[in-house]
Every structure is written in structure tokens, then in C-alpha cells.
Amino acid sequence: MILTEKQYVDIDPSVASTLWFASRCSVRVWNRLVEHREAAKKQKEPSGYATQKKLLPGWKKDDIRLKQPSSQQLQEVVKEFHGAWKSFFKKRNNGDTDCRPPSFRSTRCFFSMHYPQRYNSFEIEGSMLTLAFGKNRKEWLTIPLRDHDYSNVKTVRLCFDDLLKQFFVCLHREEVEVRPKTEGLRLYFDPGCKTTLTGIGSNGQIYEYDINPLRQLNMSSYKFIDELTSRRDKKRKNSWQWRRLNKRVAKLWRKVKYRTKAYLHTLANRIFASHPNLSEIHIGDWKKQETLADTGISFVNKRINRAVQNNNPLKMLVNILSYKGQLRHGVSMKEFDEQGSTRTCSQCSYIHKGGVSPAVRLFTCPECGFTYPRDWQSGLNFLRQFESAVWIGLEGNYPSRSVRKRLAPFSLKAQRTISTASFALAS
């Protein structure tokens, strides 16, 4: 498994100046790729990855400045450009009409540089990182890192934080996974908007994991962001007042991001700590696109989508559970089709034709009269489908209480700690 460690670094001013020069060279290559693709489209000529990669030697002859950065670094620019095009086509094919193809970039913004091969484009000796630049290794750029073991680092990406005005490196390292467990507790979860994860275990116990305290805290930040954005948009763009408000908005977005990561990582750790014998997690294949509001009023749609989509980081929690389980606990994560589990009665298999509204929290079957909490009813269907032996063993003695995990909102002191130590959250 490949994990990424983010680490802010202190760089010598001369090295920083050279890195900015290499960034401008990458931007020139990117903009030339955009020009070539537009021209090739008009003339109906090939403009694929292999075609544009062959153009680099000729561009270096035309512009001698392109000879100084590493060849692999410029080749990664071509690869990233075509990756952006693939992403554009994928979004457009999925119905996203607002997506735009890759366009020209400005040299005022730092171009994140990728170094893909150890010993060829970068090297780490002790706590010193050297990046390829110039004609030979004597001209390579040296960057100090924290004291750590970097023997398993595979690739390096160098970036610049515009908000803090500081460089940072992303070290992609290979980690050994724990051997998967073959026996133990199996959990089946139904993801939702009201309660994030509601499920049932192979032991017949109901479990609920809720992130509403986080959502409430983030919603207050969203309202403040809207207020500052409204004030900013009334100022002349790029004036000192506009830049001051824009910086405050960027800091608030970063605060929400780090707070969310810290909360979800803590919740995932608690889930694994409370189930030491856990072997498998099965979760319904919930998709954000299917929860988009369509009321016909853009303002109302925006408010609903923010509450349901933007402020419900369910996929992020699933990803965290997946990699933590595989890496450290030997727990496998699997997705399954949970469509229809809420509207189907677990006793007589009656299906509500119009579905059950999310506002209705108590499921009632008009056919047999069975009444049970809505989300727990989905869990009974999971047992009936995947754990027939457990389902038969219940004999109607369904659980009446749930184990619910909620975290208290972070204090202001904790939030300051989160913002200064964000690079360690993934651990």
C-alpha cells in the first residue's frame, strides 16, 4: 500500500529561486501542450501522450531554458496534462456539464513538480533530499527533512503553499499490510444522510456511527464563509481589502478541511478499537451524485446540496476505514448493492412502491404490520441476505438498543493543534 506523508520544509533562498525557475519551465511546457493540442484538433492530427512526449527534444532546442530542469520532471508534465484530459472526458461522459478542459497556466503560481524515480530524479540520504536539476548530480538541489527513516519512499512531489508561503514535500512511501483476518465479526452498514453509518453485525447487534456533531460545527463555518465571501465580492478585485478577505476565506476552508480529517480519523480509530475481532466491513455503494437536489430553485438546491453532499464526508470516512483496516488491522472493506433495503420489509418481503421518505424514521409495513426503526430495518435485510444462520437464530428477538458512537465537537485549542500538525493525521 502506498501512503503519502506531507512535510513542510525550510529551503535556502537560492534553492527556492531555482525551484521557481523550474516551475516556470514546467508552465511553459504545459502551455505549449495546450497550444499543440488546439492546433492538432483544428488540423485533425494526432495529439496523444506518445506524440506530445516526442516534441520535448525539439522544444528544448528552441528554448535553452528547458534544458536545465530534469527530463523526467518535464515528462511528468506531459503525463499530468494527459491525465487532466482523461479526467475531463470522464466527468463529461458522466454528465458533468460544468467541467472544463485543461487550459493555460500562469507562471505566478507554483507548478507542483513530480519526481518519479529514486536515484534517477531524486535521492534521500539520511535526512537530506536531493532533487534532479542541471546537467549532472553536482547541480542537484538539496532540501533538509526531519530525522526519519525514508528507505521506503518511492516517489516525491514538491509543492508550494500559497497561504503560508512555504514549500512542502509529499513523500509517497510503501507500507506493508497486515495479513487479512479469515474469521471474526462482520459488519454490514447502510450509509445515510441522517445517521452516517447504521448497520448490524454478524453477532446480531445494531451499531450506529454519527458525524452530526462535526457537520453542525462545519455548518457554522460555512455560514461565516458565506458572509465573508459576500463582503469580499463587494470589493474591487485584487484590492488590499479584497485580498485580506480572500485570505480569511482560504484559512477558514483549510480549517474545515483539517477539522474534518481529524474527526474522521478519530472516529475510524474508535471503530477499530471497539471491535478488536473485526474481520470484514461491508458497506452499501452510496453515491453522492444520486442525492443531488432538483427543486427547480437554484438557491434551494444549493442549500440542500451543501447540507447533504458537501457537509456529509461519507466517502472520505469509507476511504479512511478501508486503508486503516487493510494496513493495520487486517480488516477487508467490501461494497455491495443495498438498493431497496429500506423500502423492503424484512418479515414478508413487501416493497413500498413509492419508497420511504427520509423524513420517516419509523418503518411500518402495511402488509404485515411490522414496525421497526427505518435504518435498523435495513440491517435486518442485510442479515437475511448475507447471514442466514444468524437471521434464523434471532427468531424474532431483534435488538432494541444500538451502540452509538458520537464525538464531541473539537475545542478551539484542539482546532489550533489540528491546523499545525495536519501532516500527521493519516497515521
N, C-alpha and C positions, 0 to 999 in steps of 0.2 A: 504494500500500500504506500502511496506517495502522499506525504503531508507537507504543508508549507509553513515555514517559520518566518514571521515578519520581524525585522530588526532595524531600528533606526541607527544610523552610523554618522560619525563625525569625520568629515573629509577635509583634507588640506585644500585651501583656496585654489592652488594651481591645478590640483586634480579635478576639482569641481568645474573649473573653467574648461578643462579638456573634455569632461563629460558633457558639458553643454554644447561644445563643438561637435562631438559625436552625435548628440541628439539632433542638432540642426542638419547634419548629413543624413540621418535616418528620415527626417521630414522631407528633405529634397528627394530622396529615393521614393518615398511614399507618394508625393505629389506627381512625380514622373510616372509612376504606375497608374495613377488616376488618369493622367493625360493620355497615356498609351492605350488604356482600355477604352476611353471615349473615342479615340481616333480609330482603333481597331473595330469598334462597333459600327462606326459610320462606313468604313470600307469593307466590312464583313470579313475581317481577318481573324485568325486565332489569337486569343489573349489569355490563355490558361497559365497555370503556375509554371510549367516547364518552359513555355515560350518567354515569359517575362523574366524568369531567372537567367536565361541566356543573354538578356540585354545588359546585365550588370557590368561585364567587362568593357563594353563599348561606352557606357555612361562614365566609367572610371577614367577612360581616356579623354573624354570631353571635359570632365571636371576633376582635376587632380586632388581636390579636397576629399573626394570619396575614396581615395586610396589609403587614407590614414586609419579609418575605423577597421575593425576586424571584418574579414569577408563573411564569416559566419553570422555576424551581427546583421549585416545588410541582407543576407539571405533570409534571416528570420523576419525581416521587414516584409519581404515578398510573401513569405508563408503567412504572416499575420494579415496581410492585405487580402489574400485569397480566403483566409478563414473568415474575415469580416464579410466577404461576398457570400460565402456559403450560409452564414448566419442570416444575412438579409433575405436570401432566397427561401430559406426555411421558414422565417417569420411570415413572409408574404404568402407562401403556399398554405400556411396555417390560418390565413385570414386576417393578418395584421396589416391594415391599410395605412397605418401611420408610420411604418418603418421606412427608413431611407437608406439608399446605398452608401458605401464609403465615399467620402468627399475629401477635399483638400484640407490640410492641417496647417496650423501656424507654427512658426519657429519659436514663438514666445512661450509656448507650452512644451514642457519636457516630454520627449518621446521615450516611453519605457523600453529599455533595451534588454533583450533576452540573450543569455549565453548558454547554449545547449549542451556543450561537451566539455567535460573536465579534461585538463591537460592541454586541450586544443584552444578553447576560448576562455577558460578561467582556471584558476588553481587556488587551493586553500592550504597553506602551510602554517600549522599552529593556529593562531588567531588572526592571520593576515590573509585577506582576499586580494588576489591579483586578477585583473581583467585585461583581456587581449586588446591591444591598441598599437598602432605603428607597424614598423617593418619586422621587428624582432622582439624577443622577450625583455630586452633591456628597457624598452619603451612601454612595457605594460604598466597599468595603473594600479596602485596599491591602496587598499582600504582596510583599516583596522576593524576587527569584530570583537565581540565579547568572548571571553575564555569559555570554550565549549568543545565538544567532540564533533567535528564536521566530516568524519570519514565517510558517512553515508549520503552526503549531499550529491545529487545528480545534476541538477541544473540551477542556474541563478538568474534572477531578474532584478534589474536596478531601476528604481522609480524615484519620483520626487513628489513630496507632499507640498502642494501649493498653499495649504492653510498654515502649516507650521514652518514652511520654507526650509525643509530639511530633507536630505536624501534618506532612503531606506532600501534595504535589500530583501528580496523574498527567496529564501533558501528552500528548494524542493528536495526533501530527503526521503529515502526509502526506509520504511519501518516494517519489522517482521510481525505478522499477525499471530494471535493466539490460536491454537488448534480448536476448531469448532466443536462444540458440545453435541453429543449424539442423543443424550437423554436429559430430561428436565422439564421445567414449566414452559408451556407455550401460551402466549398472549395473542388475542385477536382484538384489534382496535378498529372502531368506526370513527374516522375523523369528522369533525363538525365545526360549526361557527360559534355555537353557544358554549359547549364544552369541548376543548380541543381534542382530547383523546378519551373516548369511553370504550371500554372493552371488557372482555371476560377471559379468564384463564382456564387452562385445562383442569384446574382444581375446582371449577365451578364458582369462583369468586369474581365479583364485579370490581373493576378498577377505573378510576377517573383521574385524569391529569389535566389541570386547568391553568391557562396562562392569562386569564382575565385581569388579574392584578397588574400584569405587565401592559396589557392593552389599554387599561384605564390610565396608567401613567404615561404611556406614549401618546394617547389621545390629547392629554393636556398639553404635551409638547407640540403636537400638530396644530392645535388652535393658536398657540403662541407663534409658531412658524407662519401661519396664515396671516396673522396680524402684522408681523414684521415684513412679510413679503408685500402686503398691501401698502405699507408705508414706503418700502423701497421702490416700488413701481411708480410712485408719485414723484420720485426724484429724477433728475436728469441722469441718464445712464452714464456710468463711469465718473460721475462727480464724486467728491470725497464723502458726501453723505450716502450716496448710493453704494459705494464700496464698503463703507462702515457697516451698513445694514446687511449687505450681501455676505459679509464675513460672519456676522452674528447668525444669519440663517444657516450658513455652512457648518458652523460649530454646533448648532442645535441638531442638524441632521446627523452629524457624527456622534453626538451624544446618544441619540435614539439608537443608532446602529450598534454602538458598543454596549449599551444597556441591554438591548435585545439579545445579543450574543451571550453576554454574561448570564442572563436569566435562563436561556435555553440550555446552555452548558450545565448550569447548576441543576436544573430540573432533570436533564438526562442522567447526570451522576446519581441523583437521588433515586431515579427509577431502577438503575442497575444495583444500587446499594440495597434497596428494599426487596430485590428478587435475586439473591445470590445463586439460586439454582435455575435461573432463566436460560433457556436454550434457543428459543425461536420467538421472533416478533412478527406477526402477520398484521398488515395494515391495509385498509381499503385504498384503492387508487384514486384518491381525491384530486381533482384538478381545479385550479383557480379559474381557468377560462370559463368553466361551466357555472360559475357563481356571479358572472358579470350582470349588473343591473341593467334593465332596459325598460325604464318607466316612460320614456319619451321626453323627459325633462333633464337636461344635462346637469343642472345644479344638484338635483336629487340623486342622479346616478353617481355623481362624484362623491357625495356624502356616503352613500351606501357602499360603494366600492372601497372607499377608504376604510370603513368600519369592518367590512367583510374580507377584503383582499389585502390591502396594504398593511392593515393592522392585525393580521392573522398569520404570523410567520410559521405556518404549519409545516410547509415543505422544508424549511430550514431545520426545524426540530427533527423531522424524519431523517434528514441527511446526517445530523449530529448523532442520532441514535444508531444509524447504520454504521458509520465509521468507528464510533466508540465501541459498539458491540463487537464488530469484527476484529478490531485491533487489540482490545484489552480484555474482553470478557468471553470470547468465543461464541457470541450470540449472532445468529444469522437473521437478516431482515428480508422479508418477502412481502410483495404486494399482491393483492387479489381483488377480484371484481366484487364489490359489495353493493352493486346496484340492485335496488328493490328490497334490501334487507329491512329498511324502515317501514315500508308500506305493507310488508307481508306478515301475516300472523304466524307465530311460531307454533301454535297449537293446531290450527285447522288449515293452514296454508292459504287463507283468504287474502286476496290482494286488493287494497284500496285503489280503485281506478284512477282517481284524481291525485293520489299521493296524500301524504300527511304534511300539513303546513309546518314550517319550522317554529311557528309561534305555539303550536300544540305540543306540550311537553309530556302528555299522558296518552299512551296508545290505547285505544279501545276498539275491539273487533266487533263489528255489527253482526257477524255471523254466529260466533260462539260466546260473545260477551267477555272475552279475556281482556283484562285491564292490567297494564304494566307501564312503568316509565319508558318513554319513547326510545332513548338511547340504549337502555338496558335490553329492550326488546330486540334490537339489532344483534346484541351479544348472544341472546338465546338462539337466534337464527344461525349464528356462526357455529355455536356448539352443535346444533342439529346437523349442520352441513359437514363440519370437519372433525368433530369429536363425538361420534355416535355413542361410544361406550359411556362417556361422561354424561351425555344427554339422557341416556336411559337410566343411569344411576341416580339422577336428580329426582325422578319420579314425582315431579310437580313441586318439590321443595326448592323453589327458586330463591336466590339470595335476596334479602330485603334491605341490606345495607351495603354501601360501597366504601372502598378505601380511596379517599380523595386527597390528592396532593396539590397544595397551593403554596406558593412562596409569597412572603410579604414583599411589598414594593421596596426597592433599594433606597437607602437613605442618601442624602446629599453627599455625605462623606464617602459612602461606598461608590457613588457615581464618579466622584473625582478619582478614586483609586482605579476604577474601570477604565477611564479615559487615558490614564497614564501608563497602564500596563496591558493594553489591548492585545499586544503580540503574544501574550501567554495564555489567551483564552482557550485556544484549541487543545491545550494539554489537559 
